[in-house]
Amino acid sequence: MATVYDIAERCGVSASTVSYVLSGQGNKRRISADTQARVRAAAEALHYTARHRRRSGGPPATPVIAVYWPRRDFEMCMPPLTQGLNNALSASPVPVNISVRPYDQGYLGSLLQEQAPTCDAMLFVAGQREDLAWLEAHPPAVPSVLLNRSLPGYSSVSVDHMEAARLAAEHAVRCGGTDVTVVMNTVDYYGLTSRSERMVEVLKTHGWDPAGRTLYCANRVDDGYELGRELARTERLTQVILCSYDMVGFGILSALHEAGVRVGEEVQVLAISAGPQRLFARSCPPMTVVDLRIREIMERCLTMAIDLAAGHLTQPRSLLIQPEIVYRQSAPRRVEV
């Protein structure tokens, strides 16, 4: 059975473009008439139909997507996640119902044991190690998608965590050599910890010594602010401060600005970011980040879950999204001569 991804590949366009055209939103989205014609022709040639489950003897039923959403420590991811969710829903060629089911990270298995799936597909957002172990041992009866995680037998859309760490660490080395401070998280979150560990590995290959240059800070802006004040007060600033979480970097920027430190000149600050990029483009000064592209990941995840629920996708599919470094004033690009 053909999927929107098959049509997209045939036409050389994105899956979102295909969805917009087939849902009648091509003109609204300013997609050219030629592209719309090619998409429709490919859909017809591939015998694509927007079929989904039917009630016995009745009209098509609306697929239900259960989205398992972390209860805590996820506030800054919410804007790009909800934007991606909205984009996927707007582009969907079939109507769907979204059932948001909050869960405590690390205890997903307990929740799933208590609740029957009662849905057509499930989307798991940011599961931790214990959650992934439970899912691997207990594959759900309905098709499931993992956001920013991957497991055998599951569909998934994830950023390349190791590449994100490399981009951040290599910039720090180019601009600060071994005079780099790394700010790590205080709790073991799967993605955050994996990226932090990889950053340290890359820095060490360039001769960086972690002794006295590795700090720990809770993943909140206020904690980053207090750490920045302490670094400025005790004159422990290095050429580069590399943060594993964007809100910590945001807090450090604020504290250093108040202390009169010329960020971007005297010291550089950069972070790996899952938050809204408009915010960091307006920080003082604007902050350089490695963007994990969470909006795009959510959009692709939900589109995949809709295709699974509607029967357009019958086999697990995994996508790996490449992060990108966005240079701003807090850590400008160094031009090699």
Number of C-alpha atoms within 10 A of each C-alpha: 11 17 22 26 19 17 26 19 13 14 19 12 14 13 20 20 21 31 25 22 25 21 16 13 19 19 12 9 12 9 15 11 12 8 17 21 12 17 24 17 14 19 22 12 11 15 11 17 16 16 14 18 14 12 9 8 6 7 9 12 14 17 24 20 24 21 21 22 19 19 12 10 10 13 11 15 15 15 16 21 22 15 17 23 21 16 19 23 20 16 24 23 22 18 16 17 14 16 13 12 14 15 21 17 20 17 14 22 18 13 14 16 10 8 8 10 15 11 16 24 25 27 25 24 21 21 27 18 16 15 18 21 14 16 19 15 8 12 13 15 11 13 22 26 27 25 21 25 25 19 14 10 15 19 23 26 24 24 22 17 23 17 18 24 25 19 18 25 25 16 19 26 19 14 18 17 16 20 16 25 25 24 23 24 20 12 12 11 15 16 17 18 17 15 23 24 14 18 26 19 15 18 22 14 9 13 11 18 16 15 8 9 17 14 15 16 20 17 21 19 20 18 18 27 21 16 23 26 21 16 16 18 12 8 9 12 21 18 21 27 25 27 29 29 27 28 25 28 32 27 22 27 30 21 22 24 17 13 13 9 15 15 22 20 12 11 19 25 29 34 27 28 27 23 25 20 17 9 11 20 17 10 15 15 20 22 28 28 31 23 21 23 22 27 23 20 24 27 23 23 29 28 23 29 28 29 24 27 26 23 21 21 19 14 11 15 14 19 16 15 18 15 21 16 19 17 17 18 19 23 26 18 15 10 6 5 3
